[in-house]
Amino acid sequence: MKVDENQTTGSIYNFGEYNTESKVLSKAEKEKIKYWTDDKFRARKTNTLKENTGRMKEYVPKNYVFRKYQDDEEYRNALIESGIYKYQEDKGYRDALIQSGIEKYLEDPEYREKLKQASIVKYKEDENHKEHVKQASIKKYADDDAHRIKIKQQTSVQICKKEYYDNSIFDLVTTDKYQHKCTDDCKTNCAFEGTCRTSLWICYTCHRKMLKGKIPADSFSNSLLLENVPVELKQLNSIEQQLIAQNIPFMKIMALPKGGQKGVHGPVVCVPSDLKKVTSILPRSENESLLLKVKLKRKLSYKGYDKYQFVRPNHLEQALLYLKDQNIWYKDVAINNEWINPIPELNDDQVVNDESESDDTELLDTCLQPADIGQEALDLCFDQVFNIAPAENTSPLSVLQESGIEAKTFPVHFPTGKNTFDEIRDEKLTIGRYFNLRLMSVENRFARDTSYIFFSQYLTELNSVISNVQISLRKECPFSKEGNKITGEMLCNKETLKESVFKKDEAIKYLKPIRGTPPYWQSSQKDIFAMIRQLGVPTFFCSFSSADFRWSEIVNTILKQQGDMRNTENMTWDEKCKVLCSNPVTAARMFNHRFQYHF
């Protein structure tokens, strides 16, 4: 029979069934009930048991207890029941047991794996345990910042284990060149105690590719590996880099308010450059420390210029010789080995007159003005300035059809001229995905180059427009106003195209992905109207902008990337501006992360 709770002075414990054939409880059963209901009796029994256990340890072998626990089911159940009660009632015992379990979990791999498997089985079978785990995870995610960041970073990745993949594929894809190596400082300040960096992680997309024996499209082994920039190219400043380039990217760059970061207005125009003009106009001397003031212009007749800096002819010569020897696009470039010209001596009147010959009606080709106008006026009066327009009288290139245009335009980033966006690859890679990979790579040579960022943005948008135009011409307006089916010949005819296609709004749908175009805002307008119909009229409107100068973590991150040990609290506004402008990609990514984190 079951023990009545009234007979056990309100005990909440269920003692099972005893003597089902008799209504009288045995002495052992009565003692058991008394043990659970009488605190004094239980304490006395516990102390007696401890004393007996202490005496028995001296002469009872430990293996005997283990064997009895394994062989005697009644003894095992009694010990487990006693342990459960003690775990619930004794806080000190509970804390000690938890700490012991944590230490064993960290040190014993077999115990850890066994516990994981048991937890998985219990999670699947026990609904109460599943709900408890979910609630605990939600609470930890809300309260623990480090845990929340770790979960967000690991939602799309897993630990990379070599035994999962073919050895040849694994060795080809994984390389030590760009893997992070934790320093002592990194491990100390790491939010995850260094565990995120000591293991090799892989995203699920690459994981699935490698399981099939294929190279991931984003892998450096898919013709994306970057060569180290040699000293001959690394020592060049911005104007020297453009003087040795075979193509010059002209763009209208504007300085944005407050922060001084750069913005671009209009398209990017790539124009072929004549290197012979560079070597014929600029004098070279045997003195390696020779410095020349050079203005890079679109046309010599323009007053405005694209860049104005000091140029070191000796560095130009070294860079051109290296590229001719190593770069596939410079093999046929002719360099005059006798390029040693004396610096012409001009009087002040000639210098001023040369600068005044251009027509005043010519417009400036850039929105950027000299930082120090007074210094420039003095330069015109007392110093000789060399004006160079290596791209003058040449026609702009079709940026998506010119072979190797990326390597020709930015030879410093591609010393050998290989692995550009138009490279033939085993795994296809879209141009947008390619530039996204370059700008967000651990090798931040591209993220620090503002001209490359605008160049990549323009090419991505242009490719998107061309692709959508082709789809639009094939898909939209299959019939003309007269009811005739539109053919290829009709699309080549200007009048037919105007009457049949461009009089309908469908003809400009190809501009939808381009921010700022009418189709783009039409799409946004439709989204807003749909939200109003579903959610009602909004009560307030919010706009968000980056306060990057007040977020010290952004500046600190860029400083760490550059190996700069300065403290942001001691930096001036101008110094912070220079740091943020040196890596706009990191600043934009951290702002986006902050926005996504809070919203």
N, C-alpha and C positions, 0 to 999 in steps of 0.2 A: 504494500500500500504506500501511497505518497504521504509524506509528513505534512500535517496541517500547520500552516504558518502561525496559527494561534498557539499551538503547542510549543513553538520554538521561539516564543517571545518576540514575534515580529521579524524573524530572520528573512532576508531577501534571497537566500541561497536555496537552490534546488538540490536536494541530496539524493535524488533518484528513488528507486523502489527498493524496499527492504522487506524480506520475509513475506513474499506475496501469499504464501499459504497460511501464515500466522499473523495475527493482529498484534502480537507482543514483540517489541523491539529488543534486539540482543544488547548485551553490555557494550560491545564495540560500537554498535550503531548509536547508542545513547551517548557514548563518549565523543563520537564524531559530531553529533548535533550540538553537544555542549561546547565543543571546541570552537565551533563557528558562532555560537550565540553568547558565550560567556567570555568577556575580555580578560578577566583575571585568570580564569582557567587556561585560556589560550596562551597568555603570557608565561604562566608557570610551565606549561608544557613546552613552549618554545625555548625557554632557558634550559630546561632539562635536556632537550634535544641537542642544544648547542654544546652543553657540557659532555654529553655522551659522544657527540660527533668529534669533539676535540680529543677525547680519550681514545676513540676508535681509530683516529688517523695514525696513531703511533704504531698500531700493530695490524690494522686492516690494509691490505694492499689496495692501491688506487684502481688497479685493473679489475678488482673484485666488484667495485661500485659500478664501473662501466659495464661489466658483463651483466650485472644484475639489472641495470637500467635497460639494457638491450633485450634481456631474456624474460624478465618479469614484467608482464603488462600491467598488473595491478600496482606494483611499485612505481613504474614509469608514470602512470596516470596520476597517482597520488603526488609524485614529485612535481609534475607539470601543474597540477591544480594548486599546489602550495606556492609554486613560483609565480603563477598568475596573480594570486591574492597578494603576495608580498610586493609584486610590481605595482599593483594598484594602490596599496596602502602605504608603502614605504618610499618616500620621495628620494631619499639618499640612495637607496638600493636601485631605484629606477634610473636616476641620473648616472650612477656608476655603470649600470648595464648598457645604457645608451652609448656612453663614451667608449666602453670596451668594444661594442659592436662597430662603431665608427672606425676605430683603430684597426680592427680585424678586417673590415671592408676595404680599407686602403692598402693593407699590407698583404692580404691573402687573395690572390687572383681566383683560386678555385672557389673560395667562400663567396667572393663577389659575384662570380658568374652564377653560382647556385642561387644566391639571393635574388639576382635579376630574373632568372627563370621562374622562381617561385612567385615573385611579384607579378610577372606577366600573367601567369596562370590564375592567380587570385584576382587580378584586375578583370580578367575575362569572365570568371565564374561568379564573383561576388559583387552584386550590384551596389551594396552598401559601401564596400571598399572602393569601388570605382567612383562613386559620388564623393567619398571622402578625399580621394586623391585629387579629383578635379577642383574641389573647393580649396584644398591646400595649395594647389598650383596657382589658382587665381589670386589667392591672398599673397603668395610670395611674389608673383608677377607685379602686383600693385604696390607692395611695400619695399621690395628690394630692387634698387636702381641697377646695380651691377647684373643681377639675374635677368632683369628685363632686357637690358642691352644685349646680353649674351644670347638670350632666346631669339631676339630679332635677327642677330647676325647668323645664327645657326639654323634658321628655319628652312633655308634652301641649300644647306651644305651638310656633309657628313665626313667622318674621319676616313681618310684614304688608306686602304690596306692593300699591300702589294699582291697578296695571294688571290685577290678577286679578279685580277686582270692578267692578260698575257704579258710575259716578262718583256718582250720586245717593245710592246706598246707602252708599258709603264716606264721603261728606261728612256724611251723617246720623248714622252710627254713631260715627265718630271725632270727638272733641272735645278741644280743648287744655285744657279746664277742669280735668280730673283727670289729665292726663299728667304724669309725673315729669320735672322739669328738673334735670339734674345740676349741682351746684355744684362748686367746686374741691375742697372738702373731701370731697365724695361721690366724686369721681373718684379722689382720692388713696387713700381707704380702701376702695374697692370691690374685692371679691375677684376680680372679672372684668375689672378695669382699665377700668371704665366702659362696656364693650361691651354689657352687659345693659340699660342704661338709654338709651343713645343711639339704639337701634333701637326701632321700634314692633312689639310682639309681639301675636299673636292666638292664641287657643286653637283647636283643630281643630273643636270644635262650632260656634263662631261662624264659622269659615272656611267650613264646609260650608253653613251657612245663607246667608251672603253670596254664595256662588257661585251659589245658586239665586235670588238677587235678593230674599231675605227679611231682615227685621231680626232679629238674635239676640234671644232672649227675655230675656237678662240685660242688654241694652243700655239705657243711660239714655234712648235715644230711644223705647223701648217703655213710655212713661208711667212712667218711673222716675227722671227727672231731679229733683235736689234743688235747691231755691232756697237762696240765701244767707240765713242768719239775720240779721235786722236788729238794730240796736242796741237798739231798744225791747224785743225779746224776749231778746237775748243777756245783758242786764244783770240778768235775774231770777235769784233764788236758787231752791232746790228747792221751798220752801213757796209762794213767789210763783207759780211755774209751775203748781202744783196749784190755787191759788186762782183763776186765770184760766181753768182748763180746764173744759170743759162736762161731762166725766166724770172722776171720781176713781178711780184703780185702788187699791183696798185689798188689801194682801197681808201675810201674817205673815212678817216678815223677821227672820232670826236672824244674829247675829254669829258667824262660825265661829271655832274656837279658833286660837290663836297668831297667824296672819296678820291676823285681823280682817276678812277678806273676808266678803261677805254671802251668805246662803243663804235660800231661801224654803221655807216649810212650808205645804202646803195649796194651795187654789185661789186664783186672782186674781179678785176681785170688782170689776166696774166699776159704779159707781153714779152716776146723773145728779146734777150739781151745780147749785144755784140761785145764779146770780151776783148776784141781788138781795140775798141774805143777806150777801154779801161787802161790797157797797157800802153797805148799810144799817147794818151793825154797826161796821165800821171807820171811824173818823173820818178826815177829810182836812183838811189845812191848806194854806194858801198857802205855808208854809215847806217847800221841797223836801227839806230834810234831816231831815224828821220820821221817826223810827223808832218802831215799835210792836212789843211782844212779843206774838206770836200763837201759840196752840195750835190745831192742826187736829185735830179729833176726828170720830169716827163719830157719836157722840151727845153732846150737851152734858152729859148726866147721867153719862157715863163719867169716871172718874178718869184713865184712860190716854189717851194721845193718839198720833196718827200722826206728827206733826212739831211741832217747837217751835223757832221761829227769829224773828229780827227781820224785820219786813215794812216796806217803804217804800211807802206809799200812792201817792205820786207816780209810782212805777214801774208800779204796777198800772194806774193811769189811762192812762198812755202806751201800755202793752201792749194794753189793751182797745180803745182808739181805733184803734190800728194794725190789730188783728184785725178789727174791725168794717168797716174800709175795704178790707182786702185778702183776708180769709179768707171762703170761700164759706159756711162753717158759722156765721159770726158776723154775717151780714147782718141778721138779725132780732133780735139781742141789743140790749136797751134799756139805755142807760147814762144815769144821772141826771147831767145837766150841773151841777146844783146840789149835788153831793155834797161839801159842806163842812160837816162836823159838828164841834162843839167836843169836846175830850177831856173826858169826865165826871170830876169829882173825887170820889174815893171815899176814905174813911178806911181805916185798916189793918184794923179789925174787919170791915168789909164785904167786903174782898178775901179775907180768910181764910174768912169764912162762905160766900162764893160758891164757894170751892174745896172746901168741906166738905159741900156739900149733897148730893152724889151718894152713892148707897148703897155701903157698904163691900163688899157681896157682888158688885158688878160686877167682871167680869174685865178685865184689861188687853187691849186690842185689838192689841198689838204686843209682841214679845219684846225689843225694843230698849229699854234703860233709859237714863236721862239720863247723860251722860258725867260730869257734876259734880252729884251729888245735893245737896251743901251749897249750891252756888250757886242751885239751884232752890228750896231752902227759903228762902233770902234773898229771892228774887224774889217768893215768895208773901207775904212779910211787908212788903216795902217798895215793890215795884213793881206797877203794874197790868198784868195779863195779859188779853188778849182771847181768849175761847174762841169758836171758829167751827166749826160743823158744817153746811156748805152742802149735804151729801148726806143729811141726816137726813130721815126719813119718806118716802124714795123707794125704789122697788123696783130691785133689780139688773137690769142689761141682759143680753140674750142677745148675747154678744160677737161671735159669728159671723154674726148676722143684722142687727145694728144698722148702718145705713149710715154710713160715715165715722167709725166708732168710734176708729180709730187717730189720725186728725187731731183729733178732739174731745178725746181723752185726752192727746195730746202735741202741743199747738198750737205749741210752740216749735220742734219738729223739722219741722213742716209749716206754714210761715207762711201759705201760700195755701190750705191744706186739700186739696191735690191730690196725685196719685201715691201713694196708699196701697195696701194689699194688696187691697182690694176694687174697685180701679179697673178699668174695662173696657179691655182691652188687645188690640192686634192679634195678638200672640203670647201664648198662654196661659202663665201662670206659677203653679205650685202655691204654696200658702201657706208650705210649708217652704222651698222654694227662694227665695221672696221674702225671708223673714226672714234666711236665710243670707246673701243678697246684701247686705242692709242692715247686718248686724253685721260683715261682713268687708270692707265698702267702704273705699276710701281716705278717704272722708269719715267720720271716726270719731265723729261726734256720737252715734250710736246705741250704739257699743261702750263709750262712757264713761257711759252712763245705765243704772244697775243696774235701775231700775224697768222700763225698756223691755226689757231682756234677759229678765227674769222674765215680763213681759207676752207677749213673742213666744214664749217657751218654752211657756207655758200654752196659747196659741192654737194652736200647732202640734200639741201633744199632744191637745188637745180635738178638733181637726179630724180627726186620725188615728183617734181613738176613734169619732167619729160615722161616718166612712167605713167603718170595719171593722164597726160595728154594722149598718149597712145591708147590707153584704155578707153578714154572718153570718145575718141574718134571712132573706135571700133564698136563701142557699146551704145552711145547716145545717138539720137536722131537718125534712125536707120532709113527714114523716108523724108523726102523733100516736101515742100509746101504743095507741089503739084501731085504728090502721091508716088513719085518715082523713087526707087530704091537708090540710096547713096552708094556710089562706087569709088574706087581709088582714084579714078580720073577726075571725078567731081571734087574730091578733097584737095587735089592739086590745083584746081582752078580757083583763083582768088574770088571771082564774082559768085560762083556757085557756093563756095565755102561761106562767104559772107551772108548770102541769102538763106542758106539751108541750116547753118549751124550756129553762127554767132549772133543771130537775132533771138535765139532762145537762151534762157538762163542756164540750161543744161551744159552749154558749151564751155562755161568757165568753172565747172565743178572740179577741174583738175587743180585749181588753186586752193582747194579746201584745206590741205595740210599746212599751208604757208601762213604763219601768224601775221595778222594785219591786213590780209586781203579781204575783199567783200564776202566771198564764200565762207571764209573762216569765221567772220563775225555773224553771218547768217546761221551757221551751224550752232554757234554759242547762243544766239538769240532763241533758236528753237529749243535748246536744252533748258533755258530759263523759263520759257513759256510752259514747257512740260512739267517743270518743278512747281510752278505756280498752280497749275491745274491739279496736281496731285497733293501738294503740301499746303497750298493757300498762299496768300499774299505775304511776303516777308516783312518782318517788323524792323529789321536793321540790316545795314550793308557793311561789310568789313573788307578792308584791303590791307595786305601785309607787305612790308618791305624789310630788307635786311638791316639790322643795326650792328653790322659786323665790327665797327670800331669800338663798340661797347662790350662785345663778346670776346673776352680775353682768350678763350679757348681756341678760337679760330687763328688768331695771331700766334699763339703758342704752338699750335700744330704746324704751321708753316715754318716757324723758326726751328722747330725740331727737325723738320725735313731738310732744312738747309744747314743743320749743325750749328745754329746760332744759339748761344747761351744767354742772350740778353733777357732781362725781365721786362714784361710788358708794362708793369706799373711805372717804370722809370722812362718809358719811351714817349716821345712827343707825338703830336698828331701827324706831322709829316713823315716821321719814321714808320708809324703804323700804316700810312698810305702806301709807302714804298713796299712794305712787306706784303700787304694784300694784293697790290698790283703785280707782284712778282709771281704769284700763283693764283690766278682768278678761278681756276677749276676747283681747287680745294675749298676756296671760300664759298663758291656756289654749291658744292656738294654738301658742305656742313650746314648751310642755310636750309637746303632741301631736307636734310636729315632732321633738323630741328623742327621744321614745319610738319613733316610726316609723323614725328614722335608725339607732338602735342595734338595733332588733329587727325 
